[in-house]
Structures are given as C-alpha cells and as structure tokens.
C-alpha cells in the first residue's frame, strides 16, 4: 500500500509539473500574440505569419491534452480536483478542464464588448469631431453573419457533446455505490480495501481517464473549429482573450485564498490556536 501511495504521489507531481509547464507556455503565448497583433495593426506583420502563430498555439494545446492523457494511465483523480488549482478554479472545472462551450461564450462576450466600444467611439467622433486614430482592423466586432451562424451551429453541437459526457460522468459516479464497493464498505469495519474493491476502483479510475480524454478531444476540436471560422486577426484576439482569462482566474483564485488564509491566520493567533499543517505546508510550497 505504501508503494502504491508513493507511486500515486509521484504521478501527481508529474501532472503538476505538466500543468505549470503549460501555464508558462501560455504566458509566452500571450506575449507572442500581443506582439503579433501590434505588428499587424502597424502593417508590419502579414496574415500568413499570424495564421502560423495561431496554428502553433492550437497544436500546443493538442500536445498538452495528449500529455495529460498519458499521465492518466495510472491515476486521473487528481485532474478532477487538482491540488495545484485554487478552490475557485476547481469549482469551475468540468471533466478536468474548462467547458468547450466556454470558448464560444468568450467569442460572444468579445463581440458585444468590441461592438459597444466601436459604437462609443463612433458617437464620440460625431458629437465632438474627434478622431482617435483607429485604423479599422478586423476584430471580433466585425464577425460576418456567416461566421456567426457557423459559431452558433458549433455552439449547439458542443453543448450536445457536453451533455453526453456529463451523463457518462453521472453513471460512473453512481457505480461507486454499486457492487462490490458499497457492499464491502457496509459489511467490513476495516478501512482496507480487498482485491475486489481495488479492482473496482482501478476500473473506475480507468473509465474516468477515458472520459477526461474524450472531454479533452472535444476541447481541442472546438478550439480548432473556432479558429477555422475566424480570420487570423480574430483568431489571435480570441486566443489572447482566452489565455488571459485562464491566467487571470488562476491568479484571482490564489489571491482570494491568500486573503482568506491571512484572515484565518490572524484569528488563530488572536485565539492562540496552532496553524493548520496543510496551510503551513502550502505557504512553504508557494514561497
């Protein structure tokens, strides 16, 4: 059992390293996308190069999903409630990641935001005869009716795929209360699992890993299809927004937990209570 626990810990460490490598790569993607869009707006960057960058970023996401799948062979439970995530991030997880439909929601949000900004700029120019130097480059507010129709059709399809996977997930959760796990837990006082229970849990873990791989496949395919509908500039803006959102949620979650821990720490000091080991360990790890 000790060997098994050690092995699980080692796999979780590899999963954590994989995640932080991906976060580091995303930070680089943000810099590359910002630079490419700035060059594009100054006419110093052609669409072909921007398209290559967008394609590379999509392929990087596919490679990350493949690496995750490889690391679920032995254990996938960590991905459904990652220790490297904040509680905020874990509360937003779906099948070990974000909902593919959230990609489309980002597009809708950007469309509305850009359209509102363009309208405000237009009204400002009319009222005060002000020219802000905006060069009229394509952006998310310039989506055509055909593009919007394709995005909407994709949204409907993706939601159907999500519903199918969610039902499978519910079935797997219900299996935990099935034979032999529930019966063994009822009749035995010992917390140690027998061979039948271990086999059942291994099977459950395997099924969850397959399910997460299916979800990752939908995520990658959704991202790829969105990029195919958008122009290179629109795709770059979309990817930049999505990555900023992911990075921001990670930082916001950590900040909220640090503030919460600070309040608890002060209260415990005032009451003379010892600091929880888990919180003390996390502080050391974060440092």
PASEBA-1860 file (N, C-alpha, C; in nm, 3 decimals):
! residues 287
1> XXXXXXXX> 0.083/-0.121/0.000/0.000/0.000/0.000/0.087/0.126/0.000 ~ 0.201/0.120/0.077/0.291/0.235/0.083/0.350/0.263/-0.054 ~ 0.385/0.153/-0.125/0.443/0.167/-0.259/0.342/0.231/-0.354 ~ 0.216/0.189/-0.340/0.110/0.243/-0.425/0.090/0.391/-0.399 ~ 0.093/0.430/-0.271/0.076/0.571/-0.235/0.191/0.654/-0.289 ~ 0.312/0.599/-0.278/0.431/0.668/-0.328/0.422/0.687/-0.478 ~ 0.374/0.582/-0.547/0.360/0.589/-0.692/0.257/0.695/-0.732 ~ 0.145/0.698/-0.660/0.040/0.796/-0.689/0.092/0.938/-0.668
9> XXXXXXXX> 0.171/0.955/-0.560/0.227/1.088/-0.532/0.321/1.131/-0.644 ~ 0.402/1.036/-0.691/0.496/1.066/-0.799/0.424/1.106/-0.926 ~ 0.313/1.038/-0.958/0.235/1.070/-1.077/0.171/1.208/-1.063 ~ 0.121/1.236/-0.943/0.058/1.367/-0.921/0.161/1.479/-0.938 ~ 0.285/1.454/-0.897/0.390/1.554/-0.915/0.417/1.579/-1.063 ~ 0.417/1.470/-1.141/0.436/1.483/-1.286/0.320/1.561/-1.348 ~ 0.199/1.535/-1.300/0.081/1.606/-1.351/0.090/1.754/-1.316 ~ 0.137/1.783/-1.196/0.151/1.923/-1.154/0.257/1.995/-1.238
17> XXXXXXXX> 0.369/1.926/-1.262/0.475/1.984/-1.344/0.425/2.011/-1.486 ~ 0.347/1.916/-1.539/0.289/1.932/-1.672/0.201/2.056/-1.677 ~ 0.121/2.076/-1.573/0.031/2.191/-1.567/0.109/2.322/-1.564 ~ 0.212/2.330/-1.480/0.286/2.455/-1.469/0.370/2.484/-1.594 ~ 0.413/2.378/-1.662/0.480/2.397/-1.791/0.382/2.458/-1.891 ~ 0.257/2.410/-1.886/0.155/2.463/-1.975/0.123/2.609/-1.942 ~ 0.115/2.641/-1.814/0.088/2.779/-1.773/0.201/2.871/-1.819 ~ 0.325/2.822/-1.808/0.440/2.901/-1.852/0.435/2.923/-2.003
25> XXXXXXXX> 0.395/2.819/-2.076/0.382/2.831/-2.221/0.271/2.928/-2.258 ~ 0.163/2.926/-2.180/0.053/3.019/-2.207/0.097/3.164/-2.187 ~ 0.181/3.187/-2.087/0.233/3.322/-2.064/0.315/3.368/-2.186 ~ 0.391/3.275/-2.243/0.469/3.307/-2.363/0.375/3.332/-2.481 ~ 0.268/3.252/-2.492/0.171/3.272/-2.598/0.110/3.411/-2.592 ~ 0.081/3.458/-2.472/0.020/3.590/-2.455/0.113/3.698/-2.510 ~ 0.242/3.687/-2.476/0.340/3.784/-2.525/0.349/3.779/-2.677 ~ 0.356/3.657/-2.732/0.367/3.641/-2.877/0.244/3.696/-2.950
33> XXXXXXXX> 0.126/3.670/-2.895/0.002/3.717/-2.958/-0.009/3.869/-2.953 ~ 0.026/3.929/-2.840/0.021/4.075/-2.827/0.116/4.140/-2.926 ~ 0.236/4.085/-2.937/0.335/4.140/-3.029/0.289/4.126/-3.174 ~ 0.233/4.009/-3.207/0.186/3.984/-3.344/0.072/4.077/-3.381 ~ -0.021/4.099/-3.288/-0.135/4.187/-3.315/-0.091/4.333/-3.329 ~ 0.008/4.373/-3.250/0.060/4.509/-3.262/0.127/4.531/-3.398 ~ 0.202/4.430/-3.441/0.267/4.438/-3.572/0.163/4.438/-3.684 ~ 0.060/4.359/-3.665/-0.046/4.351/-3.765/-0.113/4.487/-3.783
41> XXXXXXXX> -0.138/4.554/-3.672/-0.205/4.685/-3.678/-0.117/4.792/-3.740 ~ 0.016/4.771/-3.733/0.107/4.868/-3.795/0.150/4.822/-3.934 ~ 0.078/4.720/-3.986/0.103/4.667/-4.121/0.244/4.610/-4.138 ~ 0.304/4.566/-4.028/0.439/4.509/-4.036/0.438/4.358/-4.017 ~ 0.321/4.300/-4.022/0.308/4.156/-3.996/0.201/4.103/-4.089 ~ 0.236/4.011/-4.176/0.136/3.964/-4.271/0.045/3.858/-4.211 ~ -0.067/3.835/-4.276/-0.167/3.741/-4.226/-0.113/3.599/-4.220 ~ -0.023/3.566/-4.311/0.030/3.430/-4.315/0.107/3.397/-4.188
49> XXXXXXXX> 0.190/3.492/-4.142/0.267/3.469/-4.020/0.174/3.460/-3.899 ~ 0.072/3.544/-3.899/-0.023/3.541/-3.788/-0.099/3.408/-3.786 ~ -0.132/3.360/-3.904/-0.200/3.231/-3.916/-0.112/3.118/-3.866 ~ 0.017/3.126/-3.895/0.111/3.024/-3.848/0.119/3.023/-3.694 ~ 0.121/3.142/-3.635/0.126/3.153/-3.490/0.000/3.093/-3.427 ~ -0.116/3.125/-3.483/-0.242/3.071/-3.432/-0.242/2.919/-3.442 ~ -0.197/2.865/-3.557/-0.191/2.720/-3.574/-0.098/2.655/-3.474 ~ 0.016/2.719/-3.447/0.112/2.664/-3.350/0.051/2.658/-3.210
57> XXXXXXXX> -0.023/2.762/-3.174/-0.083/2.767/-3.041/-0.190/2.658/-3.026 ~ -0.269/2.637/-3.130/-0.369/2.530/-3.126/-0.300/2.394/-3.114 ~ -0.192/2.374/-3.187/-0.117/2.248/-3.180/-0.054/2.228/-3.042 ~ -0.010/2.337/-2.981/0.045/2.328/-2.845/-0.062/2.281/-2.746 ~ -0.184/2.329/-2.765/-0.294/2.286/-2.678/-0.323/2.137/-2.698 ~ -0.317/2.092/-2.822/-0.337/1.950/-2.851/-0.227/1.865/-2.787 ~ -0.104/1.914/-2.792/0.008/1.842/-2.731/-0.009/1.834/-2.579 ~ -0.057/1.942/-2.521/-0.082/1.944/-2.377/-0.189/1.842/-2.340
65> XXXXXXXX> -0.296/1.837/-2.420/-0.403/1.740/-2.394/-0.351/1.596/-2.407 ~ -0.264/1.573/-2.503/-0.206/1.440/-2.522/-0.120/1.402/-2.403 ~ -0.041/1.497/-2.354/0.044/1.471/-2.237/-0.041/1.441/-2.114 ~ -0.149/1.513/-2.096/-0.241/1.487/-1.985/-0.295/1.345/-1.993 ~ -0.332/1.305/-2.115/-0.387/1.171/-2.134/-0.285/1.064/-2.097 ~ -0.160/1.088/-2.131/-0.054/0.993/-2.097/-0.036/0.980/-1.946 ~ -0.060/1.089/-1.875/-0.041/1.090/-1.730/-0.163/1.040/-1.654 ~ -0.269/1.000/-1.725/-0.387/0.946/-1.657/-0.388/0.794/-1.656
73> XXXXXXXX> -0.286/0.731/-1.714/-0.282/0.585/-1.721/-0.287/0.523/-1.581 ~ -0.215/0.584/-1.488/-0.208/0.530/-1.352/-0.307/0.596/-1.257 ~ -0.332/0.724/-1.278/-0.422/0.797/-1.188/-0.475/0.921/-1.258 ~ -0.608/0.938/-1.254/-0.668/1.058/-1.315/-0.747/1.140/-1.213 ~ -0.760/1.087/-1.091/-0.841/1.156/-0.990/-0.792/1.297/-0.964 ~ -0.659/1.315/-0.969/-0.602/1.447/-0.939/-0.653/1.553/-1.034 ~ -0.685/1.515/-1.156/-0.729/1.613/-1.254/-0.871/1.663/-1.229 ~ -0.948/1.589/-1.150/-1.086/1.631/-1.123/-1.095/1.724/-1.002
81> XXXXXXXX> -0.988/1.732/-0.924/-0.979/1.828/-0.814/-0.830/1.855/-0.789 ~ -0.763/1.921/-0.884/-0.618/1.940/-0.877/-0.572/2.017/-0.753 ~ -0.469/1.967/-0.690/-0.413/2.036/-0.574/-0.341/2.164/-0.616 ~ -0.303/2.171/-0.743/-0.232/2.289/-0.792/-0.327/2.402/-0.831 ~ -0.455/2.376/-0.825/-0.556/2.479/-0.853/-0.606/2.541/-0.724 ~ -0.662/2.659/-0.735/-0.731/2.720/-0.622/-0.872/2.661/-0.614 ~ -0.940/2.685/-0.504/-1.078/2.637/-0.490/-1.168/2.700/-0.595 ~ -1.141/2.826/-0.629/-1.218/2.894/-0.732/-1.208/2.820/-0.865
89> XXXXXXXX> -1.085/2.784/-0.903/-1.066/2.713/-1.030/-1.131/2.575/-1.028 ~ -1.115/2.503/-0.917/-1.174/2.370/-0.908/-1.326/2.375/-0.914 ~ -1.383/2.484/-0.862/-1.527/2.499/-0.867/-1.580/2.522/-1.008 ~ -1.490/2.563/-1.099/-1.529/2.590/-1.237/-1.493/2.475/-1.332 ~ -1.432/2.370/-1.278/-1.388/2.260/-1.363/-1.504/2.178/-1.418 ~ -1.481/2.126/-1.538/-1.573/2.030/-1.600/-1.488/1.924/-1.666 ~ -1.495/1.801/-1.619/-1.416/1.690/-1.672/-1.266/1.722/-1.674 ~ -1.218/1.779/-1.566/-1.075/1.806/-1.555/-1.026/1.928/-1.630
97> XXXXXXXX> -1.117/2.012/-1.678/-1.078/2.131/-1.753/-1.195/2.226/-1.768 ~ -1.184/2.315/-1.865/-1.293/2.409/-1.890/-1.396/2.347/-1.983 ~ -1.516/2.400/-1.980/-1.620/2.355/-2.074/-1.584/2.404/-2.215 ~ -1.590/2.317/-2.314/-1.563/2.362/-2.452/-1.657/2.474/-2.495 ~ -1.780/2.471/-2.446/-1.877/2.575/-2.483/-1.835/2.713/-2.430 ~ -1.747/2.715/-2.329/-1.700/2.843/-2.276/-1.615/2.917/-2.380 ~ -1.553/2.841/-2.472/-1.477/2.906/-2.580/-1.570/2.995/-2.663 ~ -1.688/2.941/-2.692/-1.785/3.015/-2.772/-1.838/3.134/-2.692
105> XXXXXXXX> -1.857/3.115/-2.563/-1.905/3.225/-2.479/-1.807/3.341/-2.480 ~ -1.678/3.310/-2.487/-1.576/3.415/-2.494/-1.595/3.497/-2.621 ~ -1.625/3.428/-2.732/-1.647/3.498/-2.859/-1.767/3.591/-2.848 ~ -1.877/3.541/-2.791/-1.997/3.624/-2.775/-1.966/3.747/-2.689 ~ -1.890/3.726/-2.582/-1.856/3.838/-2.493/-1.771/3.941/-2.566 ~ -1.674/3.892/-2.643/-1.586/3.983/-2.717/-1.662/4.060/-2.824 ~ -1.753/3.991/-2.891/-1.836/4.057/-2.994/-1.912/4.174/-2.934 ~ -1.978/4.150/-2.822/-2.055/4.255/-2.756/-1.968/4.368/-2.707
113> XXXXXXXX> -1.854/4.333/-2.649/-1.764/4.435/-2.594/-1.705/4.522/-2.705 ~ -1.659/4.458/-2.814/-1.598/4.533/-2.923/-1.701/4.620/-2.994 ~ -1.821/4.565/-3.012/-1.926/4.641/-3.079/-1.962/4.765/-2.998 ~ -1.970/4.749/-2.866/-2.002/4.862/-2.778/-1.892/4.968/-2.784 ~ -1.766/4.920/-2.787/-1.654/5.014/-2.793/-1.654/5.091/-2.926 ~ -1.683/5.020/-3.036/-1.688/5.086/-3.166/-1.802/5.188/-3.172 ~ -1.916/5.153/-3.114/-2.029/5.244/-3.114/-1.997/5.370/-3.034 ~ -1.935/5.351/-2.917/-1.899/5.466/-2.834/-1.801/5.557/-2.906
121> XXXXXXXX> -1.703/5.493/-2.975/-1.604/5.571/-3.049/-1.670/5.647/-3.164 ~ -1.764/5.583/-3.230/-1.836/5.645/-3.342/-1.917/5.765/-3.295 ~ -1.989/5.748/-3.183/-2.070/5.856/-3.129/-1.984/5.972/-3.081 ~ -1.866/5.936/-3.026/-1.775/6.040/-2.979/-1.724/6.124/-3.096 ~ -1.695/6.058/-3.207/-1.646/6.129/-3.325/-1.754/6.220/-3.383 ~ -1.879/6.172/-3.381/-1.989/6.252/-3.434/-2.014/6.375/-3.347 ~ -2.018/6.352/-3.215/-2.051/6.461/-3.123/-1.941/6.566/-3.113 ~ -1.815/6.521/-3.115/-1.705/6.613/-3.088/-1.604/6.622/-3.201
129> XXXXXXXX> -1.636/6.551/-3.314/-1.545/6.554/-3.429/-1.405/6.510/-3.390 ~ -1.399/6.404/-3.308/-1.271/6.354/-3.258/-1.231/6.230/-3.337 ~ -1.105/6.225/-3.377/-1.052/6.108/-3.446/-0.945/6.044/-3.356 ~ -0.968/5.917/-3.321/-0.876/5.852/-3.226/-0.766/5.772/-3.295 ~ -0.761/5.776/-3.427/-0.654/5.705/-3.496/-0.681/5.558/-3.514 ~ -0.800/5.512/-3.484/-0.832/5.370/-3.501/-0.825/5.334/-3.648 ~ -0.750/5.231/-3.683/-0.723/5.201/-3.823/-0.823/5.107/-3.886 ~ -0.926/5.067/-3.814/-1.031/4.985/-3.873/-0.993/4.841/-3.896
137> XXXXXXXX> -0.890/4.790/-3.829/-0.851/4.649/-3.845/-0.965/4.557/-3.807 ~ -0.965/4.438/-3.865/-1.067/4.339/-3.831/-1.058/4.303/-3.683 ~ -1.171/4.285/-3.621/-1.175/4.245/-3.481/-1.299/4.162/-3.459 ~ -1.321/4.123/-3.336/-1.435/4.037/-3.306/-1.568/4.106/-3.333 ~ -1.570/4.237/-3.339/-1.695/4.308/-3.368/-1.729/4.303/-3.517 ~ -1.634/4.257/-3.599/-1.654/4.253/-3.743/-1.694/4.114/-3.794 ~ -1.737/4.028/-3.704/-1.781/3.895/-3.747/-1.898/3.908/-3.845 ~ -1.891/3.835/-3.953/-1.999/3.839/-4.053/-2.116/3.752/-4.008
145> XXXXXXXX> -2.227/3.766/-4.078/-2.344/3.684/-4.047/-2.314/3.537/-4.068 ~ -2.236/3.507/-4.171/-2.198/3.367/-4.199/-2.112/3.310/-4.087 ~ -2.017/3.391/-4.039/-1.932/3.346/-3.928/-2.016/3.321/-3.802 ~ -2.104/3.414/-3.771/-2.188/3.399/-3.652/-2.277/3.276/-3.661 ~ -2.326/3.247/-3.780/-2.410/3.129/-3.799/-2.330/3.002/-3.774 ~ -2.207/2.998/-3.825/-2.121/2.882/-3.804/-2.085/2.865/-3.656 ~ -2.057/2.978/-3.591/-2.023/2.973/-3.448/-2.142/2.924/-3.367 ~ -2.261/2.971/-3.402/-2.382/2.929/-3.331/-2.409/2.780/-3.351
153> XXXXXXXX> -2.393/2.731/-3.475/-2.411/2.588/-3.502/-2.312/2.504/-3.422 ~ -2.188/2.553/-3.415/-2.086/2.482/-3.337/-2.122/2.482/-3.190 ~ -2.175/2.594/-3.141/-2.214/2.605/-3.000/-2.319/2.498/-2.964 ~ -2.419/2.485/-3.050/-2.526/2.387/-3.027/-2.468/2.245/-3.025 ~ -2.380/2.216/-3.120/-2.320/2.083/-3.128/-2.234/2.053/-3.005 ~ -2.157/2.151/-2.962/-2.068/2.132/-2.847/-2.149/2.108/-2.719 ~ -2.257/2.180/-2.702/-2.342/2.160/-2.584/-2.399/2.019/-2.581 ~ -2.435/1.966/-2.698/-2.483/1.827/-2.705/-2.373/1.730/-2.661
161> XXXXXXXX> -2.251/1.754/-2.707/-2.138/1.669/-2.670/-2.112/1.677/-2.519 ~ -2.123/1.796/-2.464/-2.104/1.813/-2.320/-2.209/1.736/-2.241 ~ -2.333/1.742/-2.287/-2.442/1.671/-2.219/-2.418/1.520/-2.219 ~ -2.370/1.466/-2.330/-2.342/1.323/-2.339/-2.235/1.282/-2.237 ~ -2.127/1.360/-2.232/-2.018/1.329/-2.140/-2.061/1.347/-1.994 ~ -2.145/1.447/-1.969/-2.194/1.469/-1.833/-2.278/1.350/-1.785 ~ -2.359/1.294/-1.873/-2.439/1.176/-1.839/-2.349/1.055/-1.809 ~ -2.245/1.039/-1.889/-2.150/0.930/-1.864/-2.084/0.948/-1.727
169> XXXXXXXX> -2.047/1.072/-1.697/-1.984/1.103/-1.569/-2.077/1.068/-1.453 ~ -2.205/1.101/-1.468/-2.303/1.069/-1.364/-2.313/0.918/-1.344 ~ -2.309/0.844/-1.452/-2.316/0.697/-1.442/-2.196/0.641/-1.369 ~ -2.077/0.695/-1.399/-1.956/0.648/-1.331/-1.961/0.680/-1.181 ~ -2.016/0.796/-1.147/-2.029/0.831/-1.006/-2.124/0.736/-0.934 ~ -2.231/0.699/-1.002/-2.328/0.607/-0.942/-2.268/0.468/-0.923 ~ -2.175/0.430/-1.008/-2.112/0.298/-0.998/-2.036/0.280/-0.867 ~ -1.993/0.391/-0.807/-1.920/0.382/-0.680/-2.009/0.326/-0.571
177> XXXXXXXX> -2.139/0.347/-0.582/-2.235/0.296/-0.483/-2.290/0.159/-0.525 ~ -2.220/0.094/-0.615/-2.264/-0.035/-0.667/-2.176/-0.146/-0.609 ~ -2.198/-0.268/-0.655/-2.115/-0.382/-0.615/-1.977/-0.367/-0.678 ~ -1.869/-0.408/-0.609/-1.869/-0.458/-0.470/-1.835/-0.351/-0.368 ~ -1.819/-0.227/-0.413/-1.767/-0.122/-0.326/-1.859/-0.093/-0.209 ~ -1.987/-0.063/-0.236/-2.079/-0.026/-0.129/-2.103/-0.141/-0.033 ~ -2.117/-0.262/-0.086/-2.144/-0.379/-0.002/-2.027/-0.408/0.090 ~ -1.905/-0.401/0.036/-1.786/-0.425/0.117/-1.774/-0.320/0.227
185> XXXXXXXX> -1.800/-0.196/0.192/-1.791/-0.088/0.291/-1.893/-0.107/0.403 ~ -2.010/-0.165/0.371/-2.114/-0.183/0.471/-2.080/-0.297/0.568 ~ -2.027/-0.410/0.514/-2.007/-0.528/0.597/-1.874/-0.531/0.671 ~ -1.781/-0.445/0.635/-1.649/-0.453/0.697/-1.621/-0.330/0.781 ~ -1.561/-0.352/0.899/-1.521/-0.240/0.984/-1.385/-0.187/0.941 ~ -1.304/-0.272/0.881/-1.170/-0.232/0.839/-1.179/-0.135/0.721 ~ -1.087/-0.038/0.720/-1.086/0.059/0.610/-1.007/0.006/0.490 ~ -0.937/-0.105/0.507/-0.858/-0.159/0.398/-0.947/-0.223/0.293
193> XXXXXXXX> -0.918/-0.194/0.168/-0.997/-0.249/0.058/-0.944/-0.386/0.018 ~ -1.036/-0.477/-0.013/-0.992/-0.609/-0.058/-0.964/-0.605/-0.208 ~ -0.927/-0.719/-0.263/-0.888/-0.727/-0.404/-1.003/-0.684/-0.495 ~ -1.124/-0.729/-0.463/-1.239/-0.697/-0.547/-1.264/-0.546/-0.550 ~ -1.251/-0.482/-0.435/-1.272/-0.337/-0.427/-1.162/-0.263/-0.502 ~ -1.037/-0.307/-0.483/-0.926/-0.243/-0.553/-0.944/-0.253/-0.704 ~ -0.988/-0.369/-0.751/-1.012/-0.388/-0.895/-1.123/-0.296/-0.944 ~ -1.228/-0.284/-0.861/-1.340/-0.198/-0.899/-1.298/-0.051/-0.904
201> XXXXXXXX> -1.217/-0.010/-0.807/-1.169/0.128/-0.804/-1.073/0.156/-0.921 ~ -0.989/0.057/-0.951/-0.899/0.072/-1.066/-0.979/0.087/-1.195 ~ -1.085/0.007/-1.206/-1.170/0.015/-1.324/-1.237/0.152/-1.333 ~ -1.282/0.201/-1.217/-1.346/0.334/-1.212/-1.246/0.441/-1.256 ~ -1.123/0.431/-1.205/-1.018/0.528/-1.239/-0.990/0.524/-1.390 ~ -0.986/0.404/-1.443/-0.960/0.388/-1.587/-1.071/0.452/-1.670 ~ -1.195/0.430/-1.629/-1.309/0.488/-1.701/-1.308/0.640/-1.694 ~ -1.271/0.693/-1.579/-1.265/0.838/-1.564/-1.156/0.898/-1.652
209> XXXXXXXX> -1.045/0.824/-1.664/-0.937/0.870/-1.750/-0.980/0.875/-1.896 ~ -1.053/0.773/-1.939/-1.105/0.769/-2.076/-1.202/0.885/-2.098 ~ -1.285/0.911/-1.998/-1.383/1.018/-2.008/-1.315/1.155/-2.021 ~ -1.209/1.176/-1.942/-1.138/1.302/-1.948/-1.070/1.319/-2.084 ~ -1.018/1.208/-2.137/-0.954/1.213/-2.270/-1.057/1.252/-2.376 ~ -1.179/1.200/-2.363/-1.286/1.236/-2.456/-1.320/1.384/-2.444 ~ -1.323/1.433/-2.321/-1.353/1.575/-2.298/-1.242/1.663/-2.357 ~ -1.118/1.621/-2.339/-1.006/1.697/-2.396/-1.014/1.699/-2.548
217> XXXXXXXX> -1.057/1.587/-2.606/-1.072/1.581/-2.751/-1.176/1.682/-2.800 ~ -1.286/1.694/-2.726/-1.390/1.792/-2.762/-1.335/1.933/-2.746 ~ -1.256/1.956/-2.641/-1.197/2.089/-2.619/-1.106/2.128/-2.736 ~ -1.018/2.036/-2.774/-0.924/2.064/-2.882/-0.998/2.085/-3.014 ~ -1.095/1.998/-3.043/-1.170/2.007/-3.168/-1.251/2.136/-3.174 ~ -1.309/2.176/-3.061/-1.386/2.301/-3.057/-1.296/2.420/-3.085 ~ -1.180/2.422/-3.021/-1.085/2.532/-3.044/-1.042/2.537/-3.190 ~ -1.012/2.422/-3.246/-0.967/2.416/-3.385/-1.076/2.465/-3.481
225> XXXXXXXX> -1.199/2.424/-3.458/-1.309/2.464/-3.546/-1.339/2.614/-3.534 ~ -1.326/2.669/-3.414/-1.348/2.812/-3.395/-1.245/2.891/-3.476 ~ -1.119/2.849/-3.465/-1.011/2.918/-3.536/-1.031/2.910/-3.687 ~ -1.087/2.801/-3.735/-1.113/2.786/-3.879/-1.219/2.884/-3.928 ~ -1.313/2.919/-3.840/-1.420/3.012/-3.878/-1.370/3.156/-3.877 ~ -1.280/3.189/-3.786/-1.234/3.326/-3.769/-1.122/3.362/-3.866 ~ -1.104/3.490/-3.889/-0.989/3.537/-3.964/-0.866/3.526/-3.874 ~ -0.744/3.531/-3.929/-0.624/3.523/-3.844/-0.621/3.626/-3.733
233> XXXXXXXX> -0.662/3.750/-3.764/-0.662/3.855/-3.662/-0.765/3.824/-3.554 ~ -0.884/3.784/-3.596/-0.990/3.750/-3.500/-0.949/3.631/-3.414 ~ -0.886/3.532/-3.477/-0.843/3.413/-3.404/-0.737/3.449/-3.300 ~ -0.646/3.538/-3.337/-0.542/3.581/-3.243/-0.603/3.656/-3.125 ~ -0.700/3.744/-3.153/-0.767/3.817/-3.046/-0.843/3.722/-2.954 ~ -0.908/3.624/-3.013/-0.983/3.526/-2.935/-0.890/3.445/-2.846 ~ -0.780/3.394/-2.901/-0.685/3.315/-2.822/-0.623/3.398/-2.711 ~ -0.591/3.523/-2.742/-0.532/3.612/-2.641/-0.630/3.632/-2.525
241> XXXXXXXX> -0.756/3.653/-2.557/-0.857/3.674/-2.452/-0.876/3.549/-2.368 ~ -0.881/3.432/-2.435/-0.900/3.308/-2.362/-0.785/3.278/-2.267 ~ -0.663/3.304/-2.313/-0.547/3.277/-2.229/-0.537/3.376/-2.113 ~ -0.571/3.500/-2.141/-0.574/3.598/-2.032/-0.677/3.560/-1.927 ~ -0.791/3.510/-1.972/-0.895/3.468/-1.879/-0.846/3.354/-1.791 ~ -0.782/3.253/-1.852/-0.731/3.139/-1.776/-0.627/3.183/-1.674 ~ -0.531/3.264/-1.718/-0.425/3.310/-1.627/-0.484/3.397/-1.515 ~ -0.581/3.480/-1.551/-0.641/3.569/-1.450/-0.716/3.490/-1.345
249> XXXXXXXX> -0.794/3.390/-1.387/-0.868/3.308/-1.291/-0.773/3.238/-1.195 ~ -0.660/3.193/-1.248/-0.561/3.127/-1.162/-0.507/3.223/-1.057 ~ -0.474/3.345/-1.100/-0.419/3.444/-1.006/-0.526/3.495/-0.910 ~ -0.647/3.518/-0.960/-0.756/3.564/-0.873/-0.786/3.461/-0.765 ~ -0.788/3.335/-0.804/-0.816/3.229/-0.708/-0.711/3.221/-0.599 ~ -0.585/3.230/-0.639/-0.475/3.228/-0.541/-0.483/3.348/-0.447 ~ -0.512/3.465/-0.505/-0.518/3.586/-0.424/-0.631/3.578/-0.321 ~ -0.746/3.524/-0.364/-0.860/3.511/-0.272/-0.826/3.415/-0.159
257> XXXXXXXX> -0.757/3.306/-0.190/-0.721/3.210/-0.086/-0.617/3.267/0.009 ~ -0.524/3.344/-0.047/-0.422/3.406/0.039/-0.485/3.507/0.134 ~ -0.583/3.583/0.082/-0.653/3.678/0.170/-0.730/3.602/0.278 ~ -0.797/3.493/0.236/-0.872/3.412/0.332/-0.782/3.350/0.436 ~ -0.664/3.300/0.391/-0.570/3.240/0.485/-0.516/3.344/0.581 ~ -0.495/3.467/0.528/-0.444/3.574/0.615/-0.542/3.605/0.727 ~ -0.672/3.606/0.695/-0.774/3.633/0.796/-0.778/3.522/0.900 ~ -0.770/3.397/0.853/-0.773/3.282/0.944/-0.649/3.283/1.032
265> XXXXXXXX> -0.533/3.315/0.972/-0.408/3.317/1.046/-0.413/3.419/1.160 ~ -0.465/3.538/1.130/-0.475/3.643/1.232/-0.570/3.599/1.343 ~ -0.685/3.540/1.304/-0.782/3.496/1.404/-0.723/3.389/1.495 ~ -0.648/3.295/1.438/-0.589/3.188/1.518/-0.482/3.242/1.612 ~ -0.406/3.339/1.563/-0.305/3.400/1.650/-0.371/3.470/1.768 ~ -0.482/3.537/1.740/-0.553/3.608/1.846/-0.610/3.511/1.948 ~ -0.655/3.392/1.899/-0.714/3.293/1.988/-0.612/3.194/2.043 ~ -0.486/3.205/1.998/-0.381/3.117/2.046/-0.390/2.976/1.991
273> XXXXXXXX> -0.455/2.958/1.876/-0.470/2.825/1.816/-0.351/2.797/1.723 ~ -0.309/2.668/1.712/-0.199/2.632/1.623/-0.240/2.645/1.477 ~ -0.145/2.677/1.392/-0.171/2.690/1.248/-0.188/2.553/1.186 ~ -0.290/2.532/1.103/-0.311/2.402/1.039/-0.190/2.362/0.955 ~ -0.154/2.232/0.963/-0.039/2.183/0.888/-0.053/2.208/0.740 ~ -0.173/2.183/0.685/-0.193/2.196/0.541/-0.166/2.339/0.494 ~ -0.212/2.436/0.574/-0.192/2.575/0.536/-0.046/2.613/0.548 ~ 0.023/2.561/0.654/0.164/2.591/0.674/0.246/2.532/0.560
281> XXXXXXX> 0.213/2.410/0.521/0.284/2.344/0.411/0.264/2.420/0.282 ~ 0.141/2.463/0.258/0.113/2.535/0.132/0.190/2.664/0.125 ~ 0.202/2.735/0.241/0.276/2.860/0.243/0.420/2.835/0.204 ~ 0.479/2.728/0.257/0.618/2.695/0.225/0.634/2.660/0.079 ~ 0.537/2.585/0.025/0.543/2.546/-0.116/0.533/2.667/-0.206 ~ 0.440/2.759/-0.176/0.420/2.876/-0.257/0.542/2.967/-0.257 ~ 0.616/2.967/-0.145/0.735/3.050/-0.137/0.847/2.991/-0.218
END
